[in-house]
Amino acid sequence: MKKVKISVENGDFSVASYNIHKYRGIDGVFDPERVARVIKELKAEILGLQEIDSRVFQMKNYAGLLSEKAGMEVVFGPTRRKRAKFGNALVTSYQVKDVRHIDLSVSGRSPRAALDVDLLSKGETIRVIVAHLGLGVGERRRQIGRLLEIFCAQSDRMEIMLGDFNEWVPAVNLHHVHNFFGKSPSLRTFPSFMPVLPLDRIWVRPVEALVSLSTHRTPLSRMASDHLPVRAIMNQCR
């Protein structure tokens, strides 16, 4: 598959995270094509998605996202399986080297999972984890602990963790993540039409690789989901 280089100002590549709310916008309309247009707006070389239904995503080649011309590969990380895989996904223009699935489910709560992927860029490995945590404080504490356990104390490769962490009080659980990765800006992403809560996050290690972090606010992104996407510009470790 042909890979297409995406131009990024003042950085090597861009990373984004987007909870697509099962393709349902704040107007209550189920519109996968609208979500696909937001994805194209982001122009991210690495994009983590939450609340994605693989059957809907694959049923039509929305906005040419999966076409050869787009040069994007999609990795699905199901949280639960029925007629289709529902959960997380990673969309990337980089080569996928390895894929792992992390069970984050806590007894008595809804199933949760994370997608753990190794990508190859410029001969170097980039590890990306896409997660969607639960609604309970104690539940998220256990899930964050599980995620941090899988990282080595020292690493010679870039590591990125992103997703919908459902945390709006950083001192409760996220201080463990900040202590490990370094503090990342807290941006309000929910609800999309008037964001108040910083639910969606991106961290990178080493923290110096992060050039900038912003919410993606356009008329389309404010309508397509109840979450705004977050987008980071990064420099690759060398």
C-alpha angles and dihedrals in degrees: 000000000000114000120217121211113230115210115234123186117232094356144061099245145346131244127195140183124204133176101205095192094228089301092294118130130210087265089063092246119138102224119157092173090059090053090049090054090054089050089054090049090057093059090197123167089205117034127174117201130194130197093024125157108210093205092058092042093052099036091083130015091245112210090340089287095144096036124120089245091058090050093208128145123205126210117190123210108191121209092186134004128218120132088334140016112269124188134054134358139187120215114192145160090211126091114270110227104173139358129205131177122217120203109218097170118139120203113263093017134092115281114271133182145168132221116228115195136174114212129190119224126165090344093305130108120238117192116211127187119193113195142174113194130203133262100247122087094223091043092055092046090059093044094051090048090052092050095049091048092065094059121085117236088238125034134175094201135070114266125195127188120187144154146089105322096174090219120131099163104063094193092063101064112336096073087080090057092046090050090054103038101022123255118302124197116271110229127184111242107155131108095020097215092054109006117211107150125063097220100143119071145179125195129177134189121242089041090209088072090072109096099173143343127204143157116252104235117179131138088257097049092048089058107033098068140004088248128065116224119246119218129196131192114212142183116225118243114253 
